[in-house]
């Protein structure tokens, strides 16, 4: 079988999508999106809330003896202000069948996993509402935030069933490279 030059170029460009950055001279190659599978969301929305700043007089415990002294930041964890307006970041994970668009505006095909992650589906009806597994029901994979407790972007996700009562977060798993896996079970 012979490939002529035009079919070779077409196949090369169908594998890569050109995405131009803010500078006209910068071009970044990204692989084309794969077709969404039944358990794969087409996209994810990450909500980043600002850190809650405690009142210095109330939380210091200086001289009162009421609050234990904090010696190391490892002993504390970040607390987010969930009443504030979050910064939203949408990412497309795979392409919907029949060239339909992954809808980030509508909530009808969205599943809120926790305060940080919302998964978007081409068709939420394809996900079973009966969970037969007692282990991980949702897996969200992406590059870890500096804190290591969440992801800064989603590269892959799988949802095996939709839990009507919500999800419970399980321990984070180290994935390949800089990625981590956020795992969730049904409540």
ChimeraX attribute file (.defattr): number of C-alpha atoms within 10 A of each C-alpha:
attribute: neighborCount
match mode: 1-to-1
recipient: residues
	/A:1	3
	/A:2	6
	/A:3	8
	/A:4	8
	/A:5	8
	/A:6	9
	/A:7	11
	/A:8	12
	/A:9	11
	/A:10	10
	/A:11	10
	/A:12	11
	/A:13	13
	/A:14	11
	/A:15	12
	/A:16	14
	/A:17	14
	/A:18	12
	/A:19	11
	/A:20	12
	/A:21	10
	/A:22	8
	/A:23	7
	/A:24	7
	/A:25	8
	/A:26	9
	/A:27	12
	/A:28	11
	/A:29	11
	/A:30	11
	/A:31	11
	/A:32	14
	/A:33	15
	/A:34	11
	/A:35	15
	/A:36	17
	/A:37	15
	/A:38	17
	/A:39	17
	/A:40	22
	/A:41	30
	/A:42	27
	/A:43	26
	/A:44	27
	/A:45	21
	/A:46	22
	/A:47	19
	/A:48	19
	/A:49	18
	/A:50	15
	/A:51	12
	/A:52	13
	/A:53	11
	/A:54	10
	/A:55	8
	/A:56	9
	/A:57	8
	/A:58	9
	/A:59	12
	/A:60	16
	/A:61	13
	/A:62	13
	/A:63	7
	/A:64	8
	/A:65	9
	/A:66	10
	/A:67	12
	/A:68	11
	/A:69	10
	/A:70	10
	/A:71	8
	/A:72	7
	/A:73	8
	/A:74	7
	/A:75	7
	/A:76	9
	/A:77	9
	/A:78	11
	/A:79	12
	/A:80	14
	/A:81	14
	/A:82	15
	/A:83	9
	/A:84	12
	/A:85	11
	/A:86	15
	/A:87	11
	/A:88	13
	/A:89	14
	/A:90	16
	/A:91	18
	/A:92	19
	/A:93	22
	/A:94	22
	/A:95	20
	/A:96	22
	/A:97	13
	/A:98	7
	/A:99	8
	/A:100	9
	/A:101	13
	/A:102	23
	/A:103	17
	/A:104	19
	/A:105	9
	/A:106	9
	/A:107	11
	/A:108	11
	/A:109	17
	/A:110	21
	/A:111	19
	/A:112	15
	/A:113	18
	/A:114	15
	/A:115	13
	/A:116	17
	/A:117	22
	/A:118	19
	/A:119	26
	/A:120	28
	/A:121	27
	/A:122	23
	/A:123	16
	/A:124	17
	/A:125	11
	/A:126	13
	/A:127	16
	/A:128	15
	/A:129	13
	/A:130	11
	/A:131	15
	/A:132	10
	/A:133	11
	/A:134	8
	/A:135	12
	/A:136	18
	/A:137	20
	/A:138	24
	/A:139	21
	/A:140	24
	/A:141	23
	/A:142	21
	/A:143	19
	/A:144	21
	/A:145	14
	/A:146	9
	/A:147	9
	/A:148	13
	/A:149	14
	/A:150	20
	/A:151	22
	/A:152	18
	/A:153	20
	/A:154	25
	/A:155	17
	/A:156	18
	/A:157	22
	/A:158	17
	/A:159	21
	/A:160	19
	/A:161	20
	/A:162	21
	/A:163	19
	/A:164	11
	/A:165	8
	/A:166	14
	/A:167	19
	/A:168	15
	/A:169	16
	/A:170	15
	/A:171	10
	/A:172	17
	/A:173	13
	/A:174	14
	/A:175	14
	/A:176	11
	/A:177	9
	/A:178	10
	/A:179	20
	/A:180	23
	/A:181	24
	/A:182	24
	/A:183	21
	/A:184	22
	/A:185	19
	/A:186	19
	/A:187	10
